Amino acid sequence: MKIGVLSDPHSRSDLQALAVEKLIGEGAEALLHAGDLCIEENLRRLKESGLPYAAVFGNNDSPLLPLAGEYRIRQEPWYFKVGDLKVKMMHLPYYLTPDADLVVYGHTHRFSCERKGETLFLNPGEICAREAPSCSCVLLERKERGWEILRFILPTDVAAPVWERERRFLPF
């Protein structure tokens, strides 16, 4: 199963829309969002994608707390399954323990992926292009021999931005 992973759009619903569209166009079958959505429009975009999705509240998401019944968003850490994959998702990187197949987090605004034992730890980077002049999201797939990580990067400091891609494979 191909899983789209995003985090930290803050109020940049325009960039979140582009990232969701890119992930769907590349074959995402589910979306995971590691928080700091900040505005309802970013939650709505996930719901309207038509894909199964899950999101966690970030440290800037207190205005969204009353919407928990309307959207699939929970407090961190949140354990759930995507297919046969056990996922732990959070915004703040405080629960980085290898107690799931996939641990997704955000907050740092920096892309990171590493495997420890059987667990993949993944931060997709930021959507909002605040720390770097680019928007970042990830398409992830667990294969028979390891994790395929396809990172998409959209430069925001050029007149006609084009998505760049960076591929990694982390064997088991």
Summary of the structure (lengths in Angstrom):
residues: 172
radius of gyration: 14.6
end to end distance: 17.0
largest distance: 43.5
contacts: 594
relative contact order: 0.19
helix: 16%
strand: 40%
